Amino acid sequence: MDKDLKFWIGVACKEHVEIGVKLGICQFCHGKASPAKKLSRGDFVIYYSSKVKMESAEPYQKFTAIGKVTDDEAYQVGLNEFKPFRRNIDYFDAEHVNIRPLIALLPFIKNKNSWGYTFRYGFLEIDQKSFEIIATNMLHFNPIAKSQ
């Protein structure tokens, strides 16, 4: 494996993740520049959706998308007054996977009782083992091995 390869989780509602998948883009923390600039070409991104819609309280609590970054730097788009920073990403055809059965297995979740707290900032880097556990559940194969 490329020692510089990194694994990230973005947090967004299911509805917003589905839009990003259709557009082939990812953005984090309502379009902030800093998270988008941390990604490198070839890095993997998984989205976690705690709820179905941003304005709704309806819980979802599933990993909802997984892909690989395809560009070299973040870019900004102008959508009226909203100007988010984005990255281009190739998404895999993935199943949505409930987080609850995986919590005990994921090293990046330190406090298994307050696991939701892990996602509070909307963007985080995770370890390779955690990535492979989630990815294998979503894809039924390890995408790192496929990308070598």
N, CA, C and O of each residue as an XYZ file, in Angstrom:
592
protein
N       0.828     -1.188      0.000
C       0.000      0.000      0.000
C       0.866      1.243      0.000
O       1.932      1.257      0.615
N       0.423      2.282     -0.679
C       1.085      3.578     -0.686
C       1.053      4.148      0.730
O      -0.023      4.339      1.298
N       2.235      4.422      1.306
C       2.275      4.887      2.689
C       1.608      6.247      2.887
O       1.256      6.599      4.013
N       1.431      7.005      1.825
C       0.803      8.315      1.931
C      -0.718      8.266      1.761
O      -1.394      9.278      1.944
N      -1.251      7.108      1.416
C      -2.696      6.960      1.231
C      -3.409      7.195      2.560
O      -3.007      6.669      3.598
N      -4.468      7.992      2.511
C      -5.220      8.292      3.730
C      -6.683      7.915      3.538
O      -7.174      7.741      2.423
N      -7.356      7.798      4.686
C      -8.747      7.359      4.732
C      -9.532      8.373      5.558
O      -9.133      8.724      6.669
N     -10.639      8.835      5.010
C     -11.402      9.919      5.621
C     -12.861      9.540      5.762
O     -13.390      8.731      5.000
N     -13.507     10.148      6.762
C     -14.958     10.048      6.883
C     -15.517     11.460      6.862
O     -15.067     12.341      7.594
N     -16.511     11.650      6.001
C     -17.278     12.881      5.978
C     -18.653     12.582      6.549
O     -19.172     11.477      6.391
N     -19.236     13.560      7.205
C     -20.546     13.389      7.809
C     -21.527     14.325      7.104
O     -21.321     15.538      7.056
N     -22.580     13.752      6.567
C     -23.616     14.534      5.892
C     -24.900     13.714      5.888
O     -24.864     12.486      5.955
N     -26.023     14.397      5.809
C     -27.293     13.675      5.766
C     -27.357     12.833      4.479
O     -26.700     13.134      3.482
N     -28.159     11.788      4.540
C     -28.308     10.866      3.408
C     -28.684     11.610      2.131
O     -28.138     11.327      1.065
N     -29.600     12.548      2.232
C     -30.066     13.303      1.068
C     -28.903     14.053      0.400
O     -28.795     14.040     -0.826
N     -28.044     14.697      1.173
C     -26.905     15.436      0.608
C     -25.844     14.500      0.038
O     -25.234     14.805     -0.987
N     -25.621     13.373      0.691
C     -24.659     12.394      0.164
C     -25.117     11.911     -1.209
O     -24.305     11.799     -2.128
N     -26.390     11.629     -1.353
C     -26.908     11.145     -2.642
C     -26.703     12.172     -3.751
O     -26.425     11.795     -4.889
N     -26.832     13.450     -3.445
C     -26.575     14.505     -4.434
C     -25.099     14.488     -4.832
O     -24.770     14.562     -6.016
N     -24.210     14.390     -3.837
C     -22.770     14.340     -4.110
C     -22.381     13.151     -4.972
O     -21.550     13.272     -5.872
N     -22.984     12.006     -4.694
C     -22.693     10.809     -5.494
C     -23.114     11.036     -6.947
O     -22.368     10.705     -7.869
N     -24.293     11.593     -7.148
C     -24.766     11.870     -8.517
C     -23.840     12.831     -9.253
O     -23.601     12.674    -10.451
N     -23.315     13.834     -8.532
C     -22.437     14.838     -9.141
C     -20.976     14.389     -9.226
O     -20.174     15.012     -9.921
N     -20.632     13.309     -8.519
C     -19.245     12.847     -8.500
C     -18.329     13.774     -7.719
O     -17.160     13.950     -8.062
N     -18.881     14.369     -6.659
C     -18.090     15.301     -5.849
C     -18.239     14.971     -4.366
O     -19.158     14.262     -3.955
N     -17.311     15.504     -3.580
C     -17.455     15.469     -2.131
C     -17.147     16.851     -1.595
O     -16.324     17.577     -2.152
N     -17.810     17.204     -0.518
C     -17.514     18.434      0.209
C     -17.826     18.146      1.661
O     -18.591     17.236      1.978
N     -17.221     18.935      2.546
C     -17.303     18.635      3.965
C     -17.621     19.890      4.762
O     -17.266     21.001      4.369
N     -18.298     19.694      5.890
C     -18.538     20.786      6.835
C     -19.174     21.985      6.136
O     -18.724     23.118      6.305
N     -20.208     21.734      5.362
C     -20.945     22.773      4.624
C     -20.040     23.527      3.651
O     -20.182     24.735      3.464
N     -19.107     22.795      3.032
C     -18.290     23.385      1.972
C     -17.040     24.108      2.415
O     -16.451     24.847      1.626
N     -16.610     23.917      3.667
C     -15.392     24.581      4.148
C     -14.176     24.137      3.339
O     -14.109     23.003      2.864
N     -13.215     25.051      3.191
C     -12.017     24.782      2.391
C     -11.061     23.804      3.066
O     -10.533     22.910      2.406
N     -10.834     23.956      4.347
C      -9.802     23.192      5.047
C      -9.923     21.673      4.882
O      -8.934     21.036      4.519
N     -11.085     21.066      5.129
C     -11.161     19.608      4.953
C     -10.908     19.184      3.504
O     -10.200     18.206      3.261
N     -11.476     19.905      2.551
C     -11.297     19.543      1.138
C      -9.827     19.615      0.732
O      -9.385     18.837     -0.113
N      -9.078     20.520      1.312
C      -7.663     20.684      0.982
C      -6.779     19.609      1.609
O      -5.633     19.436      1.194
N      -7.293     18.890      2.597
C      -6.509     17.827      3.242
C      -6.443     16.560      2.392
O      -5.542     15.740      2.569
N      -7.387     16.399      1.478
C      -7.429     15.195      0.651
C      -6.358     15.232     -0.435
O      -5.973     16.300     -0.911
N      -5.889     14.059     -0.811
C      -4.962     13.906     -1.932
C      -5.552     12.939     -2.941
O      -6.393     12.107     -2.601
N      -5.107     13.054     -4.178
C      -5.538     12.107     -5.210
C      -5.267     10.688     -4.710
O      -4.183     10.394     -4.205
N      -6.266      9.813     -4.856
C      -6.109      8.415     -4.444
C      -6.590      8.122     -3.037
O      -6.776      6.957     -2.685
N      -6.797      9.154     -2.218
C      -7.337      8.928     -0.877
C      -8.761      8.380     -0.987
O      -9.459      8.616     -1.974
N      -9.168      7.657      0.027
C     -10.517      7.108      0.082
C     -11.377      7.914      1.039
O     -10.905      8.367      2.081
N     -12.638      8.091      0.680
C     -13.603      8.822      1.504
C     -14.833      7.941      1.711
O     -15.357      7.339      0.774
N     -15.271      7.886      2.955
C     -16.532      7.221      3.308
C     -17.432      8.289      3.903
O     -16.979      9.130      4.680
N     -18.705      8.257      3.539
C     -19.669      9.157      4.171
C     -20.490      8.406      5.196
O     -20.917      7.272      4.981
N     -20.698      9.075      6.321
C     -21.591      8.590      7.371
C     -22.764      9.558      7.460
O     -22.570     10.772      7.522
N     -23.974      9.022      7.466
C     -25.182      9.846      7.545
C     -25.934      9.513      8.827
O     -26.501      8.429      8.964
N     -25.931     10.461      9.764
C     -26.638     10.230     11.027
C     -28.147     10.377     10.858
O     -28.927      9.808     11.621
N     -28.550     11.157      9.834
C     -29.976     11.318      9.603
C     -30.287     11.390      8.113
O     -29.392     11.527      7.278
N     -31.578     11.294      7.799
C     -32.019     11.242      6.405
C     -31.899     12.611      5.733
O     -31.333     12.721      4.646
N     -32.433     13.657      6.381
C     -32.403     15.015      5.822
C     -31.842     15.977      6.856
O     -31.995     15.769      8.060
N     -31.195     17.023      6.382
C     -30.570     17.978      7.284
C     -31.589     18.607      8.242
O     -31.300     18.775      9.427
N     -32.770     18.951      7.740
C     -33.772     19.652      8.551
C     -34.598     18.706      9.410
O     -35.407     19.156     10.222
N     -34.407     17.415      9.243
C     -35.246     16.417      9.899
C     -34.512     15.768     11.074
O     -33.282     15.745     11.115
N     -35.270     15.251     12.007
C     -34.689     14.513     13.127
C     -34.691     13.004     12.863
O     -34.231     12.225     13.698
N     -35.212     12.595     11.698
C     -35.307     11.163     11.399
C     -33.915     10.544     11.305
O     -33.146     10.903     10.413
N     -33.574      9.614     12.213
C     -32.224      9.038     12.216
C     -31.993      8.079     11.044
O     -32.925      7.458     10.533
N     -30.740      7.979     10.640
C     -30.361      7.010      9.605
C     -29.209      6.131     10.110
O     -29.299      4.905     10.054
N     -28.145      6.741     10.594
C     -27.021      6.055     11.239
C     -26.409      4.945     10.383
O     -26.214      3.815     10.830
N     -26.113      5.314      9.132
C     -25.494      4.358      8.217
C     -24.345      5.004      7.454
O     -24.311      6.218      7.253
N     -23.409      4.162      7.036
C     -22.398      4.590      6.088
C     -23.078      4.556      4.725
O     -23.649      3.536      4.341
N     -23.018      5.672      3.988
C     -23.876      5.827      2.821
C     -23.153      5.948      1.486
O     -23.790      5.830      0.440
N     -21.850      6.178      1.488
C     -21.117      6.267      0.217
C     -19.642      6.028      0.478
O     -19.135      6.277      1.572
N     -18.966      5.541     -0.551
C     -17.527      5.309     -0.466
C     -16.931      5.556     -1.843
O     -17.479      5.120     -2.856
N     -15.817      6.252     -1.870
C     -15.186      6.558     -3.150
C     -13.727      6.920     -3.003
O     -13.157      6.915     -1.912
N     -13.146      7.234     -4.148
C     -11.713      7.528     -4.230
C     -11.524      8.880     -4.917
O     -12.110      9.136     -5.969
N     -10.708      9.738     -4.319
C     -10.458     11.085     -4.837
C      -9.708     10.996     -6.170
O      -8.733     10.255     -6.295
N     -10.178     11.765     -7.166
C      -9.600     11.683     -8.515
C      -8.895     12.956     -8.973
O      -8.278     12.965    -10.038
N      -8.975     14.028     -8.188
C      -8.321     15.267     -8.623
C      -7.149     15.616     -7.705
O      -6.886     14.919     -6.724
N      -6.450     16.706     -8.038
C      -5.237     17.064     -7.311
C      -5.408     18.189     -6.301
O      -4.555     18.374     -5.433
N      -6.487     18.936     -6.402
C      -6.687     20.001     -5.421
C      -8.150     20.406     -5.314
O      -8.961     20.164     -6.207
N      -8.449     21.034     -4.181
C      -9.808     21.516     -3.938
C     -10.123     22.672     -4.877
O      -9.235     23.429     -5.269
N     -11.392     22.799     -5.229
C     -11.830     23.924     -6.049
C     -13.129     24.464     -5.470
O     -13.877     23.744     -4.808
N     -13.383     25.730     -5.725
C     -14.574     26.386     -5.196
C     -15.574     26.622     -6.312
O     -15.210     27.012     -7.421
N     -16.835     26.381     -6.003
C     -17.909     26.644     -6.965
C     -18.828     27.710     -6.384
O     -18.997     27.802     -5.168
N     -19.417     28.510     -7.262
C     -20.328     29.551     -6.815
C     -21.768     29.146     -7.047
O     -22.210     29.030     -8.190
N     -22.493     28.933     -5.978
C     -23.916     28.600     -6.050
C     -24.657     29.724     -5.334
O     -25.004     29.604     -4.159
N     -24.894     30.820     -6.059
C     -25.466     32.027     -5.451
C     -24.530     32.512     -4.353
O     -23.344     32.712     -4.612
N     -25.031     32.709     -3.121
C     -24.153     33.174     -2.040
C     -23.366     32.025     -1.412
O     -22.414     32.261     -0.669
N     -23.754     30.798     -1.702
C     -23.071     29.605     -1.184
C     -21.933     29.246     -2.127
O     -22.171     28.995     -3.308
N     -20.691     29.215     -1.626
C     -19.522     28.946     -2.457
C     -18.666     27.835     -1.830
O     -17.602     28.101     -1.271
N     -19.142     26.595     -1.930
C     -18.437     25.486     -1.275
C     -17.157     25.067     -2.001
O     -17.008     25.255     -3.208
N     -16.240     24.494     -1.220
C     -15.042     23.866     -1.765
C     -15.342     22.389     -1.948
O     -15.957     21.753     -1.092
N     -14.897     21.855     -3.076
C     -15.213     20.474     -3.432
C     -13.982     19.735     -3.929
O     -12.941     20.320     -4.226
N     -14.155     18.409     -4.005
C     -13.185     17.523     -4.652
C     -13.968     16.583     -5.556
O     -15.131     16.272     -5.298
N     -13.310     16.136     -6.618
C     -13.920     15.153     -7.505
C     -13.598     13.764     -6.968
O     -12.508     13.513     -6.454
N     -14.565     12.879     -7.099
C     -14.424     11.551     -6.505
C     -15.161     10.520     -7.362
O     -16.249     10.783     -7.875
N     -14.558      9.363     -7.503
C     -15.222      8.229     -8.149
C     -15.833      7.388     -7.045
O     -15.124      6.825     -6.211
N     -17.148      7.309     -7.047
C     -17.836      6.515     -6.036
C     -18.016      5.082     -6.514
O     -18.227      4.825     -7.699
N     -17.928      4.171     -5.580
C     -18.228      2.766     -5.843
C     -19.739      2.565     -5.726
O     -20.430      3.360     -5.088
N     -20.235      1.521     -6.333
C     -21.623      1.122     -6.146
C     -21.664      0.381     -4.810
O     -21.256     -0.777     -4.725
N     -22.152      1.047     -3.777
C     -22.046      0.515     -2.418
C     -23.399      0.397     -1.742
O     -24.338      1.129     -2.052
N     -23.475     -0.545     -0.808
C     -24.656     -0.695      0.040
C     -24.555      0.261      1.215
O     -23.456      0.544      1.694
N     -25.687      0.759      1.681
C     -25.711      1.523      2.926
C     -25.611      0.516      4.066
O     -26.326     -0.486      4.088
N     -24.713      0.795      5.017
C     -24.437     -0.156      6.085
C     -24.679      0.496      7.441
O     -24.141      1.563      7.737
N     -25.492     -0.161      8.255
C     -25.786      0.317      9.605
C     -24.505      0.326     10.431
O     -23.754     -0.649     10.430
N     -24.256      1.432     11.138
C     -23.047      1.546     11.945
C     -23.078      0.674     13.197
O     -22.034      0.201     13.645
N     -24.253      0.460     13.759
C     -24.331     -0.188     15.079
C     -23.618     -1.537     15.177
O     -22.895     -1.751     16.150
N     -23.781     -2.457     14.225
C     -23.063     -3.731     14.350
C     -21.539     -3.596     14.208
O     -20.799     -4.510     14.572
N     -21.079     -2.468     13.685
C     -19.638     -2.280     13.448
C     -18.921     -1.531     14.567
O     -17.693     -1.583     14.642
N     -19.641     -0.846     15.424
C     -19.028      0.016     16.438
C     -17.940     -0.707     17.230
O     -16.838     -0.181     17.385
N     -18.234     -1.894     17.727
C     -17.269     -2.638     18.552
C     -16.013     -3.025     17.770
O     -14.961     -3.257     18.367
N     -16.113     -3.097     16.448
C     -14.995     -3.539     15.606
C     -14.095     -2.402     15.126
O     -12.983     -2.657     14.663
N     -14.552     -1.158     15.226
C     -13.849     -0.033     14.609
C     -12.878      0.651     15.572
O     -13.312      1.278     16.538
N     -11.559      0.538     15.319
C     -10.571      1.154     16.208
C     -10.678      2.674     16.334
O     -10.320      3.222     17.376
N     -11.163      3.371     15.297
C     -11.219      4.828     15.385
C     -12.296      5.325     16.346
O     -12.257      6.483     16.761
N     -13.248      4.479     16.705
C     -14.262      4.848     17.696
C     -13.728      4.399     19.055
O     -13.820      3.226     19.418
N     -13.174      5.348     19.793
C     -12.522      5.027     21.073
C     -13.545      4.732     22.175
O     -13.400      3.751     22.905
N     -14.565      5.566     22.297
C     -15.581      5.377     23.329
C     -16.797      4.703     22.679
O     -17.596      5.346     21.998
N     -16.911      3.421     22.903
C     -17.968      2.640     22.247
C     -19.365      3.013     22.764
O     -20.354      2.783     22.068
N     -19.463      3.578     23.958
C     -20.766      3.981     24.511
C     -21.232      5.312     23.947
O     -22.427      5.507     23.725
N     -20.305      6.226     23.714
C     -20.642      7.554     23.170
C     -20.095      7.674     21.752
O     -19.463      8.672     21.403
N     -20.340      6.666     20.950
C     -19.743      6.571     19.617
C     -20.121      7.732     18.711
O     -19.315      8.131     17.871
N     -21.316      8.286     18.851
C     -21.763      9.384     17.987
C     -20.896     10.625     18.121
O     -20.790     11.413     17.181
N     -20.283     10.804     19.267
C     -19.416     11.944     19.541
C     -18.225     11.990     18.580
O     -17.701     13.061     18.272
N     -17.816     10.829     18.120
C     -16.688     10.711     17.185
C     -16.921     11.534     15.919
O     -15.962     12.015     15.315
N     -18.160     11.701     15.514
C     -18.496     12.347     14.244
C     -18.849     13.833     14.387
O     -19.306     14.452     13.426
N     -18.643     14.400     15.565
C     -19.131     15.751     15.876
C     -18.565     16.854     14.993
O     -19.234     17.868     14.791
N     -17.346     16.693     14.456
C     -16.754     17.772     13.652
C     -17.087     17.662     12.164
O     -16.781     18.573     11.395
N     -17.708     16.558     11.752
C     -18.147     16.431     10.373
C     -17.113     15.922      9.393
O     -17.425     15.698      8.223
N     -15.878     15.734      9.854
C     -14.800     15.279      8.973
C     -13.681     14.741      9.851
O     -13.259     15.405     10.798
N     -13.194     13.533      9.539
C     -12.103     12.972     10.324
C     -11.315     11.955      9.519
O     -11.831     11.316      8.603
N     -10.056     11.827      9.887
C      -9.204     10.797      9.289
C      -9.341      9.544     10.133
O      -9.412      9.621     11.360
N      -9.380      8.390      9.480
C      -9.463      7.118     10.197
C      -8.295      6.223      9.797
O      -7.600      6.483      8.815
N      -8.098      5.176     10.570
C      -7.029      4.212     10.316
C      -7.427      3.240      9.200
O      -8.604      3.099      8.867
N      -6.425      2.581      8.639
C      -6.664      1.658      7.527
C      -7.556      0.487      7.944
O      -8.433      0.082      7.181
N      -7.346     -0.058      9.135
C      -8.157     -1.210      9.566
C      -9.643     -0.838      9.625
O     -10.493     -1.586      9.142
N      -9.947      0.315     10.215
C     -11.346      0.767     10.281
C     -11.916      0.938      8.883
O     -13.041      0.526      8.599
N     -11.113      1.558      8.007
C     -11.563      1.745      6.628
C     -11.899      0.401      5.984
O     -12.955      0.254      5.369
N     -11.009     -0.573      6.123
C     -11.222     -1.873      5.476
C     -12.450     -2.594      6.022
O     -13.145     -3.279      5.272
N     -12.725     -2.449      7.314
C     -13.922     -3.073      7.900
C     -15.181     -2.462      7.284
O     -16.083     -3.180      6.853
N     -15.230     -1.135      7.250
C     -16.410     -0.454      6.697
C     -16.538     -0.743      5.199
O     -17.613     -1.101      4.717
N     -15.436     -0.585      4.474
C     -15.450     -0.765      3.017
C     -15.882     -2.178      2.636
O     -16.682     -2.355      1.717
N     -15.369     -3.167      3.323
C     -15.715     -4.555      3.005
C     -17.197     -4.814      3.261
O     -17.829     -5.576      2.530
N     -17.749     -4.188      4.291
C     -19.187     -4.328      4.548
C     -20.020     -3.627      3.488
O     -21.093     -4.111      3.127
N     -19.545     -2.496      2.984
C     -20.298     -1.738      1.974
C     -20.168     -2.330      0.574
O     -21.114     -2.291     -0.213
N     -18.989     -2.881      0.266
C     -18.675     -3.291     -1.106
C     -18.562     -4.804     -1.295
O     -18.670     -5.302     -2.415
N     -18.345     -5.531     -0.201
C     -18.086     -6.971     -0.243
C     -16.749     -7.302     -0.894
O     -16.535     -8.421     -1.360
N     -15.843     -6.310     -0.924
C     -14.442     -6.524     -1.309
C     -13.634     -5.380     -0.711
O     -14.192     -4.368     -0.287
N     -12.319     -5.548     -0.682
C     -11.433     -4.510     -0.150
C     -10.941     -3.648     -1.322
O     -10.182     -4.135     -2.159
N     -11.358     -2.385     -1.395
C     -10.973     -1.544     -2.537
C      -9.486     -1.189     -2.569
O      -8.971     -0.793     -3.614
N      -8.795     -1.326     -1.444
C      -7.351     -1.055     -1.448
C      -6.648     -2.100     -2.298
O      -5.783     -1.772     -3.110
N      -7.017     -3.345     -2.110
C      -6.415     -4.425     -2.894
C      -6.721     -4.261     -4.383
O      -5.869     -4.538     -5.227
N      -7.938     -3.809     -4.706
C      -8.346     -3.625     -6.106
C      -7.624     -2.468     -6.763
O      -7.503     -2.435     -7.988
N      -7.131     -1.497     -5.960
C      -6.547     -0.292     -6.549
C      -5.028     -0.370     -6.652
O      -4.389      0.578     -7.106
N      -4.454     -1.475     -6.240
C      -2.980     -1.618     -6.290
C      -2.507     -1.788     -7.710
O      -1.307     -1.922     -7.950
